[in-house]
Amino acid sequence: MARAVPMVKTEPSLRARAMGLLARREHSREELKRKLSVHAVDGDDLEALLDELVKRGWLSDVRFAEQSIRAKARRFGPLKLAQQLRGRGVDEESIAAGFRSAAADGASSLEAVWRSRFRAPPADEREMARHARFLQGRGFPLDEILRFLRGI
């Protein structure tokens, strides 16, 4: 009777890990670098791998920004979306390009966000301040908020 040799499971390469992560969803370069750096060993050149993924078009901060903007634009304004992208390591140029690419699909509607919380226009100044704080917390500029609230 032949004796079974135990199989040795090898760890996937950094490239395989990167491809697996990118197959699930878009990542920013910084985010992918942070996730992969935990698994990198001395011989691995993480920056070269990331550069290759960018060169081949498999990793793109602009595409990540666009996807994030489209997914969250119904709930948040442009200021909050940009702040979240900066927190993920996306640079200003990529954020601006992401907003341009998302265009109509990613346009945050101040009125839609307002209607998700309130049914009627503010009755007095105190109520208007409450509505304005809510919309500011969602990432809309104050001048747009005040123009909107005065117009309804």
N, CA, C and O atoms as a GROMACS GRO file, in nm:
protein
  608
    1MET      N    1   0.084  -0.117   0.000
    1MET     CA    2   0.000   0.000   0.000
    1MET      C    3   0.089   0.124   0.000
    1MET      O    4   0.180   0.137   0.082
    2ALA      N    5   0.062   0.215  -0.092
    2ALA     CA    6   0.143   0.336  -0.106
    2ALA      C    7   0.105   0.435   0.004
    2ALA      O    8  -0.011   0.451   0.041
    3ARG      N    9   0.204   0.498   0.052
    3ARG     CA   10   0.184   0.594   0.158
    3ARG      C   11   0.154   0.732   0.099
    3ARG      O   12   0.223   0.776   0.007
    4ALA      N   13   0.053   0.800   0.151
    4ALA     CA   14   0.014   0.931   0.100
    4ALA      C   15   0.113   1.036   0.147
    4ALA      O   16   0.145   1.046   0.266
    5VAL      N   17   0.160   1.114   0.055
    5VAL     CA   18   0.252   1.222   0.086
    5VAL      C   19   0.169   1.347   0.114
    5VAL      O   20   0.087   1.387   0.031
    6PRO      N   21   0.190   1.408   0.229
    6PRO     CA   22   0.110   1.529   0.257
    6PRO      C   23   0.146   1.640   0.159
    6PRO      O   24   0.262   1.663   0.126
    7MET      N   25   0.042   1.709   0.113
    7MET     CA   26   0.063   1.818   0.019
    7MET      C   27   0.103   1.943   0.096
    7MET      O   28   0.043   1.977   0.198
    8VAL      N   29   0.202   2.008   0.046
    8VAL     CA   30   0.247   2.132   0.107
    8VAL      C   31   0.180   2.246   0.033
    8VAL      O   32   0.196   2.263  -0.088
    9LYS      N   33   0.105   2.324   0.108
    9LYS     CA   34   0.036   2.435   0.046
    9LYS      C   35   0.130   2.555   0.044
    9LYS      O   36   0.178   2.599   0.148
   10THR      N   37   0.154   2.607  -0.074
   10THR     CA   38   0.242   2.723  -0.087
   10THR      C   39   0.158   2.850  -0.085
   10THR      O   40   0.042   2.852  -0.127
   11GLU      N   41   0.219   2.954  -0.035
   11GLU     CA   42   0.152   3.083  -0.032
   11GLU      C   43   0.144   3.140  -0.173
   11GLU      O   44   0.238   3.125  -0.251
   12PRO      N   45   0.032   3.205  -0.206
   12PRO     CA   46   0.024   3.266  -0.339
   12PRO      C   47   0.124   3.382  -0.350
   12PRO      O   48   0.158   3.446  -0.251
   13SER      N   49   0.170   3.406  -0.471
   13SER     CA   50   0.264   3.515  -0.493
   13SER      C   51   0.194   3.649  -0.474
   13SER      O   52   0.072   3.657  -0.470
   14LEU      N   53   0.274   3.754  -0.462
   14LEU     CA   54   0.216   3.888  -0.450
   14LEU      C   55   0.130   3.921  -0.571
   14LEU      O   56   0.024   3.981  -0.559
   15ARG      N   57   0.178   3.881  -0.687
   15ARG     CA   58   0.103   3.906  -0.812
   15ARG      C   59  -0.033   3.836  -0.807
   15ARG      O   60  -0.135   3.895  -0.843
   16ALA      N   61  -0.035   3.711  -0.762
   16ALA     CA   62  -0.160   3.636  -0.752
   16ALA      C   63  -0.254   3.701  -0.650
   16ALA      O   64  -0.375   3.710  -0.673
   17ARG      N   65  -0.198   3.746  -0.539
   17ARG     CA   66  -0.281   3.815  -0.439
   17ARG      C   67  -0.339   3.943  -0.496
   17ARG      O   68  -0.457   3.974  -0.476
   18ALA      N   69  -0.256   4.018  -0.566
   18ALA     CA   70  -0.301   4.144  -0.626
   18ALA      C   71  -0.413   4.118  -0.726
   18ALA      O   72  -0.513   4.189  -0.727
   19MET      N   73  -0.395   4.019  -0.810
   19MET     CA   74  -0.497   3.987  -0.909
   19MET      C   75  -0.628   3.942  -0.842
   19MET      O   76  -0.737   3.976  -0.888
   20GLY      N   77  -0.615   3.866  -0.735
   20GLY     CA   78  -0.734   3.824  -0.662
   20GLY      C   79  -0.809   3.941  -0.600
   20GLY      O   80  -0.932   3.947  -0.605
   21LEU      N   81  -0.735   4.035  -0.543
   21LEU     CA   82  -0.799   4.153  -0.484
   21LEU      C   83  -0.864   4.239  -0.592
   21LEU      O   84  -0.976   4.288  -0.574
   22LEU      N   85  -0.794   4.257  -0.704
   22LEU     CA   86  -0.849   4.340  -0.812
   22LEU      C   87  -0.965   4.272  -0.884
   22LEU      O   88  -1.049   4.340  -0.944
   23ALA      N   89  -0.972   4.142  -0.878
   23ALA     CA   90  -1.084   4.071  -0.940
   23ALA      C   91  -1.213   4.093  -0.860
   23ALA      O   92  -1.323   4.089  -0.916
   24ARG      N   93  -1.199   4.117  -0.731
   24ARG     CA   94  -1.317   4.137  -0.646
   24ARG      C   95  -1.374   4.277  -0.661
   24ARG      O   96  -1.495   4.295  -0.670
   25ARG      N   97  -1.285   4.379  -0.662
   25ARG     CA   98  -1.330   4.518  -0.675
   25ARG      C   99  -1.211   4.607  -0.708
   25ARG      O  100  -1.096   4.564  -0.699
   26GLU      N  101  -1.239   4.730  -0.747
   26GLU     CA  102  -1.133   4.826  -0.775
   26GLU      C  103  -1.064   4.865  -0.644
   26GLU      O  104  -1.128   4.869  -0.539
   27HIS      N  105  -0.936   4.892  -0.651
   27HIS     CA  106  -0.859   4.939  -0.537
   27HIS      C  107  -0.776   5.059  -0.582
   27HIS      O  108  -0.738   5.069  -0.698
   28SER      N  109  -0.749   5.148  -0.490
   28SER     CA  110  -0.653   5.255  -0.519
   28SER      C  111  -0.513   5.195  -0.505
   28SER      O  112  -0.495   5.090  -0.443
   29ARG      N  113  -0.417   5.262  -0.563
   29ARG     CA  114  -0.279   5.213  -0.555
   29ARG      C  115  -0.234   5.202  -0.410
   29ARG      O  116  -0.175   5.101  -0.371
   30GLU      N  117  -0.261   5.305  -0.331
   30GLU     CA  118  -0.221   5.304  -0.189
   30GLU      C  119  -0.287   5.191  -0.112
   30GLU      O  120  -0.223   5.124  -0.031
   31GLU      N  121  -0.415   5.172  -0.138
   31GLU     CA  122  -0.491   5.068  -0.068
   31GLU      C  123  -0.434   4.929  -0.102
   31GLU      O  124  -0.415   4.846  -0.013
   32LEU      N  125  -0.408   4.905  -0.229
   32LEU     CA  126  -0.352   4.776  -0.271
   32LEU      C  127  -0.212   4.757  -0.214
   32LEU      O  128  -0.175   4.647  -0.172
   33LYS      N  129  -0.133   4.864  -0.213
   33LYS     CA  130   0.002   4.858  -0.157
   33LYS      C  131  -0.003   4.820  -0.009
   33LYS      O  132   0.075   4.738   0.037
   34ARG      N  133  -0.096   4.882   0.064
   34ARG     CA  134  -0.109   4.852   0.207
   34ARG      C  135  -0.149   4.706   0.229
   34ARG      O  136  -0.095   4.641   0.318
   35LYS      N  137  -0.241   4.656   0.150
   35LYS     CA  138  -0.286   4.518   0.167
   35LYS      C  139  -0.177   4.417   0.130
   35LYS      O  140  -0.164   4.313   0.195
   36LEU      N  141  -0.099   4.448   0.028
   36LEU     CA  142   0.003   4.355  -0.018
   36LEU      C  143   0.131   4.362   0.065
   36LEU      O  144   0.203   4.262   0.075
   37SER      N  145   0.159   4.477   0.125
   37SER     CA  146   0.284   4.492   0.199
   37SER      C  147   0.293   4.396   0.317
   37SER      O  148   0.402   4.362   0.361
   38VAL      N  149   0.180   4.354   0.369
   38VAL     CA  150   0.178   4.258   0.479
   38VAL      C  151   0.236   4.124   0.435
   38VAL      O  152   0.297   4.052   0.514
   39HIS      N  153   0.216   4.090   0.307
   39HIS     CA  154   0.259   3.960   0.255
   39HIS      C  155   0.391   3.965   0.182
   39HIS      O  156   0.442   3.861   0.140
   40ALA      N  157   0.449   4.083   0.164
   40ALA     CA  158   0.574   4.096   0.089
   40ALA      C  159   0.692   4.043   0.172
   40ALA      O  160   0.698   4.062   0.293
   41VAL      N  161   0.782   3.978   0.104
   41VAL     CA  162   0.905   3.932   0.167
   41VAL      C  163   1.021   4.014   0.110
   41VAL      O  164   1.001   4.095   0.019
   42ASP      N  165   1.140   3.993   0.162
   42ASP     CA  166   1.254   4.075   0.124
   42ASP      C  167   1.281   4.080  -0.026
   42ASP      O  168   1.318   4.185  -0.078
   43GLY      N  169   1.263   3.971  -0.096
   43GLY     CA  170   1.294   3.967  -0.239
   43GLY      C  171   1.187   4.030  -0.328
   43GLY      O  172   1.212   4.051  -0.446
   44ASP      N  173   1.071   4.060  -0.275
   44ASP     CA  174   0.962   4.113  -0.356
   44ASP      C  175   0.977   4.263  -0.378
   44ASP      O  176   1.010   4.337  -0.285
   45ASP      N  177   0.954   4.305  -0.500
   45ASP     CA  178   0.955   4.448  -0.532
   45ASP      C  179   0.810   4.492  -0.554
   45ASP      O  180   0.757   4.483  -0.665
   46LEU      N  181   0.749   4.539  -0.448
   46LEU     CA  182   0.608   4.576  -0.450
   46LEU      C  183   0.581   4.692  -0.545
   46LEU      O  184   0.482   4.692  -0.618
   47GLU      N  185   0.669   4.792  -0.544
   47GLU     CA  186   0.650   4.909  -0.632
   47GLU      C  187   0.654   4.868  -0.779
   47GLU      O  188   0.575   4.918  -0.859
   48ALA      N  189   0.744   4.779  -0.815
   48ALA     CA  190   0.753   4.733  -0.954
   48ALA      C  191   0.625   4.659  -0.993
   48ALA      O  192   0.576   4.676  -1.104
   49LEU      N  193   0.573   4.578  -0.904
   49LEU     CA  194   0.449   4.506  -0.931
   49LEU      C  195   0.334   4.605  -0.952
   49LEU      O  196   0.257   4.591  -1.047
   50LEU      N  197   0.324   4.704  -0.865
   50LEU     CA  198   0.217   4.804  -0.877
   50LEU      C  199   0.232   4.884  -1.007
   50LEU      O  200   0.132   4.913  -1.074
   51ASP      N  201   0.356   4.919  -1.042
   51ASP     CA  202   0.380   4.990  -1.168
   51ASP      C  203   0.336   4.907  -1.288
   51ASP      O  204   0.278   4.960  -1.384
   52GLU      N  205   0.364   4.777  -1.283
   52GLU     CA  206   0.324   4.689  -1.393
   52GLU      C  207   0.171   4.680  -1.403
   52GLU      O  208   0.116   4.683  -1.513
   53LEU      N  209   0.105   4.669  -1.289
   53LEU     CA  210  -0.042   4.662  -1.290
   53LEU      C  211  -0.103   4.791  -1.347
   53LEU      O  212  -0.202   4.786  -1.419
   54VAL      N  213  -0.043   4.905  -1.314
   54VAL     CA  214  -0.090   5.032  -1.368
   54VAL      C  215  -0.066   5.037  -1.518
   54VAL      O  216  -0.153   5.078  -1.595
   55LYS      N  217   0.054   4.995  -1.561
   55LYS     CA  218   0.090   4.996  -1.703
   55LYS      C  219  -0.004   4.910  -1.786
   55LYS      O  220  -0.041   4.947  -1.898
   56ARG      N  221  -0.042   4.797  -1.732
   56ARG     CA  222  -0.134   4.707  -1.804
   56ARG      C  223  -0.280   4.751  -1.796
   56ARG      O  224  -0.366   4.695  -1.864
   57GLY      N  225  -0.308   4.851  -1.713
   57GLY     CA  226  -0.445   4.901  -1.702
   57GLY      C  227  -0.530   4.824  -1.602
   57GLY      O  228  -0.652   4.840  -1.600
   58TRP      N  229  -0.469   4.741  -1.522
   58TRP     CA  230  -0.544   4.662  -1.424
   58TRP      C  231  -0.564   4.735  -1.292
   58TRP      O  232  -0.649   4.698  -1.212
   59LEU      N  233  -0.485   4.840  -1.271
   59LEU     CA  234  -0.493   4.920  -1.149
   59LEU      C  235  -0.500   5.066  -1.190
   59LEU      O  236  -0.411   5.116  -1.260
   60SER      N  237  -0.605   5.135  -1.147
   60SER     CA  238  -0.621   5.275  -1.187
   60SER      C  239  -0.688   5.352  -1.074
   60SER      O  240  -0.799   5.318  -1.032
   61ASP      N  241  -0.621   5.457  -1.027
   61ASP     CA  242  -0.682   5.543  -0.924
   61ASP      C  243  -0.802   5.618  -0.980
   61ASP      O  244  -0.899   5.641  -0.908
   62VAL      N  245  -0.796   5.656  -1.107
   62VAL     CA  246  -0.908   5.729  -1.169
   62VAL      C  247  -1.031   5.638  -1.175
   62VAL      O  248  -1.142   5.680  -1.142
   63ARG      N  249  -1.012   5.515  -1.218
   63ARG     CA  250  -1.123   5.420  -1.226
   63ARG      C  251  -1.179   5.390  -1.087
   63ARG      O  252  -1.300   5.378  -1.070
   64PHE      N  253  -1.089   5.379  -0.988
   64PHE     CA  254  -1.132   5.357  -0.850
   64PHE      C  255  -1.215   5.475  -0.801
   64PHE      O  256  -1.320   5.457  -0.738
   65ALA      N  257  -1.168   5.597  -0.829
   65ALA     CA  258  -1.240   5.718  -0.787
   65ALA      C  259  -1.376   5.724  -0.855
   65ALA      O  260  -1.476   5.754  -0.790
   66GLU      N  261  -1.381   5.698  -0.983
   66GLU     CA  262  -1.508   5.701  -1.057
   66GLU      C  263  -1.607   5.600  -1.000
   66GLU      O  264  -1.724   5.633  -0.980
   67GLN      N  265  -1.561   5.479  -0.975
   67GLN     CA  266  -1.649   5.374  -0.922
   67GLN      C  267  -1.700   5.414  -0.783
   67GLN      O  268  -1.818   5.395  -0.753
   68SER      N  269  -1.613   5.467  -0.700
   68SER     CA  270  -1.654   5.509  -0.566
   68SER      C  271  -1.755   5.622  -0.571
   68SER      O  272  -1.852   5.623  -0.496
   69ILE      N  273  -1.731   5.717  -0.659
   69ILE     CA  274  -1.823   5.832  -0.673
   69ILE      C  275  -1.959   5.784  -0.720
   69ILE      O  276  -2.061   5.824  -0.664
   70ARG      N  277  -1.962   5.700  -0.821
   70ARG     CA  278  -2.092   5.648  -0.871
   70ARG      C  279  -2.167   5.572  -0.762
   70ARG      O  280  -2.289   5.583  -0.751
   71ALA      N  281  -2.094   5.495  -0.683
   71ALA     CA  282  -2.159   5.411  -0.581
   71ALA      C  283  -2.214   5.493  -0.465
   71ALA      O  284  -2.316   5.456  -0.407
   72LYS      N  285  -2.149   5.604  -0.430
   72LYS     CA  286  -2.187   5.677  -0.309
   72LYS      C  287  -2.252   5.812  -0.334
   72LYS      O  288  -2.288   5.882  -0.239
   73ALA      N  289  -2.268   5.851  -0.460
   73ALA     CA  290  -2.318   5.986  -0.491
   73ALA      C  291  -2.463   6.007  -0.446
   73ALA      O  292  -2.504   6.122  -0.424
   74ARG      N  293  -2.539   5.904  -0.432
   74ARG     CA  294  -2.679   5.921  -0.389
   74ARG      C  295  -2.689   5.959  -0.242
   74ARG      O  296  -2.789   6.016  -0.198
   75ARG      N  297  -2.585   5.929  -0.166
   75ARG     CA  298  -2.590   5.953  -0.022
   75ARG      C  299  -2.501   6.067   0.025
   75ARG      O  300  -2.524   6.123   0.132
   76PHE      N  301  -2.399   6.101  -0.055
   76PHE     CA  302  -2.301   6.200  -0.010
   76PHE      C  303  -2.275   6.305  -0.116
   76PHE      O  304  -2.295   6.282  -0.235
   77GLY      N  305  -2.232   6.421  -0.070
   77GLY     CA  306  -2.197   6.531  -0.158
   77GLY      C  307  -2.053   6.523  -0.204
   77GLY      O  308  -1.977   6.436  -0.161
   78PRO      N  309  -2.015   6.615  -0.293
   78PRO     CA  310  -1.882   6.609  -0.352
   78PRO      C  311  -1.768   6.630  -0.252
   78PRO      O  312  -1.661   6.572  -0.268
   79LEU      N  313  -1.790   6.711  -0.150
   79LEU     CA  314  -1.683   6.735  -0.052
   79LEU      C  315  -1.652   6.609   0.028
   79LEU      O  316  -1.536   6.576   0.051
   80LYS      N  317  -1.755   6.539   0.069
   80LYS     CA  318  -1.735   6.417   0.147
   80LYS      C  319  -1.676   6.306   0.061
   80LYS      O  320  -1.589   6.232   0.106
   81LEU      N  321  -1.723   6.294  -0.063
   81LEU     CA  322  -1.668   6.192  -0.153
   81LEU      C  323  -1.519   6.216  -0.178
   81LEU      O  324  -1.440   6.122  -0.176
   82ALA      N  325  -1.482   6.341  -0.200
   82ALA     CA  326  -1.341   6.373  -0.223
   82ALA      C  327  -1.259   6.343  -0.099
   82ALA      O  328  -1.147   6.292  -0.110
   83GLN      N  329  -1.311   6.373   0.018
   83GLN     CA  330  -1.238   6.345   0.142
   83GLN      C  331  -1.218   6.195   0.163
   83GLN      O  332  -1.110   6.151   0.204
   84GLN      N  333  -1.320   6.117   0.133
   84GLN     CA  334  -1.307   5.972   0.146
   84GLN      C  335  -1.201   5.918   0.050
   84GLN      O  336  -1.124   5.828   0.086
   85LEU      N  337  -1.197   5.971  -0.071
   85LEU     CA  338  -1.097   5.927  -0.168
   85LEU      C  339  -0.956   5.967  -0.125
   85LEU      O  340  -0.862   5.889  -0.141
   86ARG      N  341  -0.941   6.088  -0.070
   86ARG     CA  342  -0.810   6.129  -0.019
   86ARG      C  343  -0.764   6.035   0.092
   86ARG      O  344  -0.646   6.002   0.102
   87GLY      N  345  -0.858   5.992   0.174
   87GLY     CA  346  -0.826   5.898   0.283
   87GLY      C  347  -0.780   5.763   0.232
   87GLY      O  348  -0.712   5.690   0.303
   88ARG      N  349  -0.816   5.730   0.110
   88ARG     CA  350  -0.772   5.604   0.051
   88ARG      C  351  -0.647   5.619  -0.033
   88ARG      O  352  -0.604   5.524  -0.099
   89GLY      N  353  -0.588   5.739  -0.031
   89GLY     CA  354  -0.461   5.760  -0.100
   89GLY      C  355  -0.474   5.804  -0.245
   89GLY      O  356  -0.377   5.792  -0.320
   90VAL      N  357  -0.589   5.853  -0.286
   90VAL     CA  358  -0.608   5.898  -0.424
   90VAL      C  359  -0.567   6.045  -0.434
   90VAL      O  360  -0.607   6.125  -0.350
   91ASP      N  361  -0.489   6.079  -0.535
   91ASP     CA  362  -0.443   6.218  -0.549
   91ASP      C  363  -0.552   6.307  -0.610
   91ASP      O  364  -0.652   6.258  -0.662
   92GLU      N  365  -0.529   6.439  -0.602
   92GLU     CA  366  -0.630   6.537  -0.645
   92GLU      C  367  -0.664   6.525  -0.793
   92GLU      O  368  -0.780   6.539  -0.831
   93GLU      N  369  -0.563   6.500  -0.877
   93GLU     CA  370  -0.587   6.486  -1.021
   93GLU      C  371  -0.680   6.368  -1.050
   93GLU      O  372  -0.772   6.380  -1.131
   94SER      N  373  -0.656   6.257  -0.984
   94SER     CA  374  -0.739   6.138  -1.005
   94SER      C  375  -0.881   6.160  -0.954
   94SER      O  376  -0.977   6.111  -1.013
   95ILE      N  377  -0.894   6.234  -0.843
   95ILE     CA  378  -1.027   6.265  -0.790
   95ILE      C  379  -1.104   6.350  -0.889
   95ILE      O  380  -1.221   6.323  -0.918
   96ALA      N  381  -1.039   6.454  -0.941
   96ALA     CA  382  -1.105   6.542  -1.039
   96ALA      C  383  -1.144   6.463  -1.164
   96ALA      O  384  -1.254   6.480  -1.217
   97ALA      N  385  -1.053   6.377  -1.211
   97ALA     CA  386  -1.084   6.295  -1.329
   97ALA      C  387  -1.197   6.197  -1.299
   97ALA      O  388  -1.279   6.169  -1.386
   98GLY      N  389  -1.201   6.145  -1.177
   98GLY     CA  390  -1.310   6.055  -1.138
   98GLY      C  391  -1.444   6.125  -1.139
   98GLY      O  392  -1.544   6.068  -1.183
   99PHE      N  393  -1.448   6.249  -1.091
   99PHE     CA  394  -1.573   6.327  -1.094
   99PHE      C  395  -1.614   6.355  -1.239
   99PHE      O  396  -1.732   6.347  -1.272
  100ARG      N  397  -1.516   6.388  -1.325
  100ARG     CA  398  -1.550   6.413  -1.467
  100ARG      C  399  -1.603   6.286  -1.532
  100ARG      O  400  -1.699   6.291  -1.609
  101SER      N  401  -1.541   6.172  -1.504
  101SER     CA  402  -1.583   6.045  -1.565
  101SER      C  403  -1.720   6.001  -1.514
  101SER      O  404  -1.800   5.946  -1.590
  102ALA      N  405  -1.746   6.025  -1.387
  102ALA     CA  406  -1.875   5.983  -1.330
  102ALA      C  407  -1.987   6.073  -1.381
  102ALA      O  408  -2.102   6.029  -1.391
  103ALA      N  409  -1.956   6.198  -1.414
  103ALA     CA  410  -2.048   6.297  -1.471
  103ALA      C  411  -2.189   6.286  -1.416
  103ALA      O  412  -2.210   6.302  -1.296
  104ALA      N  413  -2.286   6.258  -1.502
  104ALA     CA  414  -2.428   6.258  -1.462
  104ALA      C  415  -2.460   6.147  -1.362
  104ALA      O  416  -2.539   6.167  -1.270
  105ASP      N  417  -2.400   6.030  -1.381
  105ASP     CA  418  -2.429   5.919  -1.290
  105ASP      C  419  -2.378   5.947  -1.150
  105ASP      O  420  -2.436   5.902  -1.051
  106GLY      N  421  -2.269   6.022  -1.141
  106GLY     CA  422  -2.209   6.048  -1.011
  106GLY      C  423  -2.244   6.183  -0.954
  106GLY      O  424  -2.189   6.221  -0.850
  107ALA      N  425  -2.333   6.256  -1.019
  107ALA     CA  426  -2.369   6.388  -0.969
  107ALA      C  427  -2.455   6.374  -0.844
  107ALA      O  428  -2.561   6.312  -0.845
  108SER      N  429  -2.406   6.432  -0.738
  108SER     CA  430  -2.480   6.427  -0.612
  108SER      C  431  -2.596   6.523  -0.620
  108SER      O  432  -2.579   6.639  -0.657
  109SER      N  433  -2.711   6.476  -0.585
  109SER     CA  434  -2.829   6.561  -0.588
  109SER      C  435  -2.859   6.607  -0.446
  109SER      O  436  -2.901   6.528  -0.360
  110LEU      N  437  -2.838   6.733  -0.424
  110LEU     CA  438  -2.863   6.792  -0.294
  110LEU      C  439  -3.009   6.770  -0.254
  110LEU      O  440  -3.039   6.737  -0.139
  111GLU      N  441  -3.097   6.788  -0.349
  111GLU     CA  442  -3.240   6.772  -0.320
  111GLU      C  443  -3.274   6.627  -0.284
  111GLU      O  444  -3.352   6.603  -0.192
  112ALA      N  445  -3.217   6.533  -0.355
  112ALA     CA  446  -3.246   6.392  -0.327
  112ALA      C  447  -3.197   6.352  -0.188
  112ALA      O  448  -3.266   6.280  -0.116
  113VAL      N  449  -3.078   6.399  -0.150
  113VAL     CA  450  -3.026   6.369  -0.017
  113VAL      C  451  -3.113   6.437   0.089
  113VAL      O  452  -3.144   6.377   0.193
  114TRP      N  453  -3.152   6.561   0.063
  114TRP     CA  454  -3.240   6.633   0.157
  114TRP      C  455  -3.372   6.560   0.174
  114TRP      O  456  -3.420   6.543   0.287
  115ARG      N  457  -3.432   6.515   0.064
  115ARG     CA  458  -3.562   6.445   0.070
  115ARG      C  459  -3.552   6.310   0.141
  115ARG      O  460  -3.652   6.261   0.193
  116SER      N  461  -3.435   6.250   0.143
  116SER     CA  462  -3.419   6.122   0.212
  116SER      C  463  -3.436   6.140   0.363
  116SER      O  464  -3.462   6.043   0.434
  117ARG      N  465  -3.421   6.263   0.412
  117ARG     CA  466  -3.430   6.288   0.556
  117ARG      C  467  -3.549   6.374   0.595
  117ARG      O  468  -3.610   6.352   0.700
  118PHE      N  469  -3.582   6.472   0.512
  118PHE     CA  470  -3.687   6.569   0.547
  118PHE      C  471  -3.801   6.566   0.446
  118PHE      O  472  -3.780   6.539   0.328
  119ARG      N  473  -3.920   6.594   0.493
  119ARG     CA  474  -4.037   6.594   0.406
  119ARG      C  475  -4.085   6.735   0.373
  119ARG      O  476  -4.138   6.759   0.264
  120ALA      N  477  -4.066   6.826   0.465
  120ALA     CA  478  -4.117   6.962   0.446
  120ALA      C  479  -4.004   7.063   0.461
  120ALA      O  480  -3.904   7.036   0.527
  121PRO      N  481  -4.020   7.180   0.397
  121PRO     CA  482  -3.918   7.285   0.412
  121PRO      C  483  -3.908   7.329   0.558
  121PRO      O  484  -4.003   7.313   0.635
  122PRO      N  485  -3.794   7.385   0.595
  122PRO     CA  486  -3.777   7.430   0.734
  122PRO      C  487  -3.876   7.540   0.769
  122PRO      O  488  -3.900   7.632   0.690
  123ALA      N  489  -3.935   7.531   0.889
  123ALA     CA  490  -4.037   7.626   0.932
  123ALA      C  491  -3.976   7.755   0.986
  123ALA      O  492  -4.034   7.862   0.971
  124ASP      N  493  -3.861   7.746   1.048
  124ASP     CA  494  -3.798   7.864   1.106
  124ASP      C  495  -3.646   7.855   1.092
  124ASP      O  496  -3.594   7.759   1.035
  125GLU      N  497  -3.577   7.955   1.146
  125GLU     CA  498  -3.431   7.960   1.134
  125GLU      C  499  -3.364   7.841   1.204
  125GLU      O  500  -3.265   7.786   1.154
  126ARG      N  501  -3.418   7.801   1.319
  126ARG     CA  502  -3.360   7.689   1.392
  126ARG      C  503  -3.370   7.560   1.311
  126ARG      O  504  -3.275   7.481   1.304
  127GLU      N  505  -3.484   7.542   1.250
  127GLU     CA  506  -3.505   7.423   1.166
  127GLU      C  507  -3.416   7.430   1.041
  127GLU      O  508  -3.364   7.328   0.997
  128MET      N  509  -3.399   7.549   0.986
  128MET     CA  510  -3.313   7.565   0.868
  128MET      C  511  -3.168   7.529   0.904
  128MET      O  512  -3.098   7.466   0.825
  129ALA      N  513  -3.125   7.570   1.023
  129ALA     CA  514  -2.989   7.537   1.067
  129ALA      C  515  -2.973   7.386   1.082
  129ALA      O  516  -2.867   7.332   1.050
  130ARG      N  517  -3.075   7.319   1.129
  130ARG     CA  518  -3.071   7.173   1.144
  130ARG      C  519  -3.058   7.105   1.007
  130ARG      O  520  -2.978   7.013   0.989
  131HIS      N  521  -3.136   7.152   0.911
  131HIS     CA  522  -3.130   7.097   0.775
  131HIS      C  523  -2.992   7.123   0.715
  131HIS      O  524  -2.934   7.036   0.650
  132ALA      N  525  -2.941   7.244   0.736
  132ALA     CA  526  -2.810   7.280   0.681
  132ALA      C  527  -2.699   7.193   0.742
  132ALA      O  528  -2.610   7.147   0.670
  133ARG      N  529  -2.705   7.170   0.872
  133ARG     CA  530  -2.603   7.084   0.936
  133ARG      C  531  -2.607   6.943   0.881
  133ARG      O  532  -2.502   6.881   0.859
  134PHE      N  533  -2.727   6.892   0.858
  134PHE     CA  534  -2.740   6.758   0.802
  134PHE      C  535  -2.673   6.752   0.664
  134PHE      O  536  -2.596   6.661   0.636
  135LEU      N  537  -2.703   6.849   0.579
  135LEU     CA  538  -2.649   6.850   0.444
  135LEU      C  539  -2.498   6.876   0.443
  135LEU      O  540  -2.426   6.821   0.360
  136GLN      N  541  -2.450   6.957   0.536
  136GLN     CA  542  -2.305   6.978   0.547
  136GLN      C  543  -2.236   6.848   0.587
  136GLN      O  544  -2.128   6.816   0.537
  137GLY      N  545  -2.297   6.775   0.678
  137GLY     CA  546  -2.240   6.648   0.720
  137GLY      C  547  -2.236   6.547   0.607
  137GLY      O  548  -2.154   6.455   0.609
  138ARG      N  549  -2.323   6.563   0.510
  138ARG     CA  550  -2.324   6.474   0.394
  138ARG      C  551  -2.227   6.518   0.286
  138ARG      O  552  -2.209   6.450   0.185
  139GLY      N  553  -2.163   6.634   0.307
  139GLY     CA  554  -2.057   6.675   0.215
  139GLY      C  555  -2.095   6.774   0.109
  139GLY      O  556  -2.034   6.775   0.002
  140PHE      N  557  -2.194   6.857   0.133
  140PHE     CA  558  -2.231   6.961   0.037
  140PHE      C  559  -2.177   7.096   0.082
  140PHE      O  560  -2.171   7.122   0.202
  141PRO      N  561  -2.139   7.182  -0.013
  141PRO     CA  562  -2.089   7.316   0.023
  141PRO      C  563  -2.200   7.403   0.082
  141PRO      O  564  -2.315   7.394   0.039
  142LEU      N  565  -2.165   7.485   0.180
  142LEU     CA  566  -2.264   7.566   0.250
  142LEU      C  567  -2.338   7.662   0.158
  142LEU      O  568  -2.458   7.680   0.174
  143ASP      N  569  -2.268   7.724   0.063
  143ASP     CA  570  -2.338   7.819  -0.025
  143ASP      C  571  -2.447   7.750  -0.107
  143ASP      O  572  -2.554   7.808  -0.127
  144GLU      N  573  -2.421   7.628  -0.156
  144GLU     CA  574  -2.524   7.554  -0.230
  144GLU      C  575  -2.639   7.514  -0.138
  144GLU      O  576  -2.755   7.519  -0.179
  145ILE      N  577  -2.608   7.477  -0.016
  145ILE     CA  578  -2.711   7.437   0.081
  145ILE      C  579  -2.805   7.554   0.108
  145ILE      O  580  -2.927   7.539   0.101
  146LEU      N  581  -2.748   7.670   0.138
  146LEU     CA  582  -2.831   7.787   0.170
  146LEU      C  583  -2.914   7.830   0.050
  146LEU      O  584  -3.031   7.866   0.066
  147ARG      N  585  -2.856   7.828  -0.068
  147ARG     CA  586  -2.931   7.862  -0.189
  147ARG      C  587  -3.048   7.766  -0.207
  147ARG      O  588  -3.159   7.808  -0.240
  148PHE      N  589  -3.024   7.638  -0.186
  148PHE     CA  590  -3.129   7.538  -0.199
  148PHE      C  591  -3.239   7.556  -0.096
  148PHE      O  592  -3.357   7.556  -0.129
  149LEU      N  593  -3.199   7.572   0.032
  149LEU     CA  594  -3.299   7.583   0.139
  149LEU      C  595  -3.383   7.711   0.126
  149LEU      O  596  -3.502   7.711   0.159
  150ARG      N  597  -3.323   7.817   0.079
  150ARG     CA  598  -3.400   7.940   0.060
  150ARG      C  599  -3.494   7.930  -0.059
  150ARG      O  600  -3.595   7.999  -0.066
  151GLY      N  601  -3.460   7.844  -0.154
  151GLY     CA  602  -3.542   7.829  -0.275
  151GLY      C  603  -3.660   7.736  -0.260
  151GLY      O  604  -3.749   7.738  -0.345
  152ILE      N  605  -3.664   7.655  -0.154
  152ILE     CA  606  -3.777   7.562  -0.142
  152ILE      C  607  -3.890   7.619  -0.060
  152ILE      O  608  -3.992   7.552  -0.041
   0.00000   0.00000   0.00000
